[in-house]
Amino acid sequence: MHDTITLHWIDWLIILSYIAFSLGVGIYFSKRAASSTDEINYESFVEGISATEKDIISLLEKHGIQQINPINEKFDPLFHEALFEAESDDHEPGFVTQVIEVGYVIDKRLIRAAKVGVASKR
């Protein structure tokens, strides 16, 4: 086993190839659904894309990459990027009220900040 912070370039190629494959499957089925004269089953399509997303997240976690989904957590400028502030009756000022885009870390090192909305003072 290797240290997760020093992933070998082969590991990255494996991750990227799996992501490319998964996205290719999604694109194939979306094109097939769009050109089909049959009734499109959007529920199955969404389930397939969701399963692909879960597989990709699982693969990233296997290599030590974790998602940052800080809903209801105190805003941390080291890991979160505030896109907006909004008043909230349900949150104290300075807490994340909405996650626009999840972030990623590897061994507590930031890869991409979570893009969030933050509660402001009332």
Backbone bond lengths (Angstrom), bond angles and torsions (degrees), N, CA, C in turn:
res aa  C-N    CA-C-N  psi(-1)  N-CA   C-N-CA  omega(-1)  CA-C   N-CA-C  phi
1 M - - - 1.459 - - 1.521 108.72 -
2 H 1.288 116.77 146.41 1.457 120.99 -178.04 1.524 110.97 -109.45
3 D 1.298 115.53 160.69 1.457 121.53 175.20 1.525 107.78 -65.55
4 T 1.335 117.45 129.27 1.460 120.43 -174.99 1.516 112.81 -64.23
5 I 1.309 118.33 -25.55 1.463 120.12 -177.73 1.525 111.69 -76.68
6 T 1.331 116.92 -20.45 1.464 120.08 179.81 1.524 110.01 -114.81
7 L 1.311 115.64 57.31 1.453 119.25 177.77 1.523 109.54 -60.11
8 H 1.275 115.26 135.54 1.453 121.49 177.90 1.523 108.60 -71.89
9 W 1.313 117.86 152.08 1.459 120.82 -177.58 1.516 111.77 -60.27
10 I 1.319 118.12 -28.02 1.464 121.00 176.84 1.529 110.21 -64.23
11 D 1.355 116.30 -39.80 1.462 119.74 177.72 1.526 110.80 -60.24
12 W 1.334 115.70 -41.82 1.468 119.62 179.54 1.525 110.46 -65.62
13 L 1.318 117.50 -39.15 1.459 120.30 178.34 1.525 110.95 -64.76
14 I 1.311 116.89 -38.09 1.468 120.44 177.57 1.519 109.58 -63.66
15 I 1.333 116.94 -45.95 1.467 121.28 179.38 1.529 109.77 -60.14
16 L 1.319 116.44 -49.57 1.461 120.31 -177.76 1.528 112.16 -64.71
17 S 1.327 116.64 -37.91 1.466 118.71 -179.96 1.527 110.39 -67.27
18 Y 1.324 116.92 -37.64 1.461 119.58 178.38 1.524 110.42 -66.33
19 I 1.323 116.70 -42.20 1.465 120.68 178.40 1.526 109.80 -62.21
20 A 1.326 116.94 -45.24 1.465 120.76 179.04 1.529 110.48 -61.09
21 F 1.330 116.84 -42.86 1.459 120.35 178.26 1.521 110.70 -61.41
22 S 1.318 116.47 -47.19 1.465 120.98 -178.13 1.524 111.42 -62.06
23 L 1.316 115.99 -42.55 1.457 119.45 178.12 1.526 110.64 -66.50
24 G 1.315 116.74 -37.56 1.463 120.58 177.02 1.522 111.85 -60.82
25 V 1.319 116.67 -40.54 1.464 120.77 177.45 1.529 109.53 -62.17
26 G 1.332 116.34 -44.77 1.466 120.18 179.01 1.519 111.97 -61.95
27 I 1.312 117.33 -42.24 1.467 121.74 179.25 1.534 110.25 -65.03
28 Y 1.324 116.23 -43.69 1.465 120.41 178.99 1.526 110.79 -56.74
29 F 1.335 116.70 -49.75 1.458 119.52 -177.37 1.518 112.57 -69.47
30 S 1.337 117.72 -31.86 1.464 118.79 177.78 1.523 110.14 -69.28
31 K 1.338 117.94 -39.62 1.472 120.93 176.83 1.528 110.20 -65.19
32 R 1.309 115.24 -41.66 1.464 119.83 179.69 1.527 110.71 -63.22
33 A 1.336 116.61 -42.73 1.458 120.57 178.99 1.525 111.19 -66.25
34 A 1.334 117.11 -38.20 1.462 121.25 -178.39 1.528 111.62 -68.80
35 S 1.331 117.78 -32.03 1.465 120.72 -177.47 1.527 112.58 -93.41
36 S 1.301 117.18 -6.46 1.456 121.72 -177.20 1.527 110.76 -76.10
37 T 1.339 115.22 142.01 1.460 119.55 173.82 1.521 110.52 -87.48
38 D 1.329 115.19 -10.33 1.459 119.63 176.74 1.513 109.63 -73.74
39 E 1.319 114.66 161.66 1.460 119.14 176.53 1.526 108.97 -65.56
40 I 1.313 115.97 132.40 1.469 120.75 -178.40 1.517 108.65 -80.07
41 N 1.320 115.43 130.52 1.454 120.75 176.65 1.524 107.92 -97.56
42 Y 1.328 116.10 89.48 1.452 120.78 -176.30 1.529 112.10 -65.08
43 E 1.312 116.68 -30.75 1.465 119.57 179.69 1.527 110.27 -62.01
44 S 1.322 117.65 -44.78 1.471 121.52 178.01 1.520 110.79 -64.34
45 F 1.333 115.83 -39.88 1.458 120.59 179.53 1.525 110.44 -61.59
46 V 1.334 116.90 -47.73 1.468 121.23 179.55 1.522 110.37 -63.71
47 E 1.310 117.71 -39.77 1.470 120.87 177.12 1.523 110.78 -60.93
48 G 1.334 117.07 -41.14 1.461 120.97 179.27 1.522 111.91 -64.73
49 I 1.319 116.98 -43.99 1.463 120.97 178.15 1.523 110.21 -64.94
50 S 1.337 117.01 -40.71 1.468 120.59 178.21 1.525 111.30 -63.02
51 A 1.323 116.92 -40.10 1.470 120.72 177.64 1.522 110.20 -64.24
52 T 1.330 116.87 -39.83 1.466 120.88 177.28 1.519 110.14 -62.33
53 E 1.333 117.14 -44.46 1.463 121.21 178.54 1.527 110.90 -59.74
54 K 1.328 117.06 -44.52 1.469 120.81 179.10 1.532 111.07 -61.75
55 D 1.327 116.82 -40.16 1.466 120.68 178.41 1.527 111.02 -63.27
56 I 1.323 116.53 -43.00 1.462 120.32 -179.85 1.522 110.71 -65.41
57 I 1.337 117.20 -44.49 1.464 120.87 178.66 1.523 110.28 -61.79
58 S 1.327 117.12 -41.55 1.468 121.29 177.96 1.526 111.01 -61.59
59 L 1.331 116.59 -42.11 1.458 120.93 178.39 1.526 110.93 -63.27
60 L 1.324 117.13 -44.00 1.463 120.27 177.84 1.527 110.85 -61.91
61 E 1.334 117.17 -44.10 1.470 121.09 179.42 1.522 111.25 -62.04
62 K 1.326 116.64 -36.45 1.468 121.06 178.18 1.528 110.68 -59.16
63 H 1.328 116.60 -30.10 1.457 121.84 -179.97 1.528 112.41 -99.83
64 G 1.346 116.52 17.84 1.453 120.89 173.02 1.520 115.39 84.81
65 I 1.323 117.99 9.03 1.466 121.33 179.82 1.524 107.87 -96.03
66 Q 1.323 115.90 121.92 1.460 121.70 -176.88 1.523 110.80 -113.16
67 Q 1.332 115.26 146.13 1.464 120.31 175.22 1.525 110.83 -78.39
68 I 1.330 115.18 148.54 1.464 121.78 170.37 1.523 105.41 -109.38
69 N 1.319 116.66 112.99 1.462 122.26 176.85 1.524 106.75 -128.64
70 P 1.353 116.73 82.96 1.465 121.10 -165.79 1.526 116.29 -88.79
71 I 1.314 118.43 31.66 1.456 119.85 -179.82 1.532 109.94 -57.45
72 N 1.317 116.28 133.87 1.474 124.92 179.80 1.524 113.68 68.55
73 E 1.317 118.59 12.05 1.465 122.12 176.74 1.515 109.37 -99.82
74 K 1.331 116.23 159.39 1.458 120.74 176.31 1.530 108.95 -66.78
75 F 1.335 116.10 136.47 1.458 121.25 179.79 1.522 109.82 -60.45
76 D 1.330 116.53 131.33 1.461 123.22 178.77 1.524 107.93 -126.10
77 P 1.333 117.90 107.58 1.470 119.80 -176.55 1.525 114.18 -63.63
78 L 1.314 117.77 -13.10 1.465 120.17 176.95 1.529 112.10 -76.39
79 F 1.342 116.02 -23.28 1.459 120.45 -176.18 1.528 114.12 -127.22
80 H 1.334 117.13 -8.94 1.462 120.98 -176.38 1.525 110.15 -124.84
81 E 1.315 116.08 144.43 1.461 122.24 173.62 1.529 107.12 -114.13
82 A 1.336 116.79 114.23 1.461 120.89 -179.66 1.522 109.62 -77.16
83 L 1.322 116.06 122.20 1.459 120.99 177.45 1.520 111.56 -93.88
84 F 1.335 115.63 -27.70 1.465 120.15 179.52 1.524 109.95 -162.05
85 E 1.321 114.56 163.35 1.461 122.36 171.88 1.519 107.77 -119.00
86 A 1.313 116.33 144.76 1.458 121.25 178.24 1.515 109.25 -148.18
87 E 1.317 115.88 144.52 1.466 119.63 176.45 1.522 109.26 -65.79
88 S 1.325 114.86 145.51 1.459 120.00 -178.98 1.513 109.98 -145.23
89 D 1.324 115.94 132.18 1.461 120.86 174.63 1.521 111.16 -81.38
90 D 1.327 117.01 -18.73 1.466 122.07 -174.87 1.520 114.24 -96.99
91 H 1.345 117.99 -9.33 1.465 121.08 -174.79 1.523 110.47 -132.50
92 E 1.308 114.32 145.84 1.458 120.31 172.67 1.527 108.89 -73.06
93 P 1.321 118.52 151.84 1.463 119.90 176.36 1.531 110.78 -56.59
94 G 1.331 115.02 139.56 1.456 120.12 179.19 1.516 114.38 90.67
95 F 1.329 117.28 1.83 1.462 120.49 177.79 1.521 110.08 -102.82
96 V 1.328 115.98 148.68 1.462 121.86 -179.37 1.526 109.27 -73.20
97 T 1.336 115.38 124.32 1.463 121.03 179.99 1.527 112.38 -102.59
98 Q 1.327 116.12 -23.73 1.458 119.96 -177.25 1.524 109.35 -150.96
99 V 1.324 116.00 137.17 1.466 121.42 174.95 1.523 107.22 -106.27
100 I 1.326 115.45 114.70 1.455 121.31 179.23 1.528 110.27 -81.97
101 E 1.321 115.48 -40.45 1.465 121.39 -179.56 1.525 107.98 -147.31
102 V 1.336 116.87 126.09 1.458 119.53 179.09 1.521 109.51 -66.48
103 G 1.325 115.60 156.15 1.457 121.68 176.15 1.515 109.71 -107.75
104 Y 1.338 115.49 -179.80 1.465 120.58 -179.25 1.522 110.54 -141.50
105 V 1.329 115.77 143.05 1.460 122.57 174.64 1.520 108.56 -132.55
106 I 1.333 114.45 157.16 1.460 121.15 170.81 1.524 105.62 -131.90
107 D 1.324 115.75 118.18 1.466 121.67 -176.39 1.521 111.95 48.88
108 K 1.314 116.10 48.76 1.471 124.85 178.45 1.525 113.65 64.66
109 R 1.321 117.22 11.61 1.464 121.63 173.24 1.524 107.70 -98.78
110 L 1.304 115.71 129.93 1.452 121.24 -176.06 1.525 111.58 -70.93
111 I 1.330 115.17 129.76 1.459 121.86 170.89 1.523 108.33 -99.13
112 R 1.336 115.74 -49.60 1.460 121.59 177.58 1.518 108.44 -148.21
113 A 1.332 116.31 130.44 1.459 121.35 -179.60 1.528 110.45 -70.09
114 A 1.333 115.59 147.10 1.460 120.67 172.75 1.522 107.84 -74.09
115 K 1.323 116.38 133.61 1.468 121.18 178.08 1.518 107.50 -93.64
116 V 1.344 114.97 122.79 1.468 119.07 -168.12 1.521 112.57 -136.69
117 G 1.339 113.83 162.95 1.452 122.96 167.18 1.511 107.67 -105.05
118 V 1.342 116.71 142.17 1.464 121.44 -173.45 1.526 109.61 -122.75
119 A 1.333 116.16 141.66 1.461 120.85 176.47 1.525 109.79 -68.43
120 S 1.332 115.34 136.42 1.466 119.90 178.33 1.522 109.40 -104.78
121 K 1.322 114.75 172.77 1.467 119.83 176.69 1.517 108.78 -66.90
122 R 1.311 114.74 143.65 1.476 119.43 179.45 1.491 110.81 -84.29
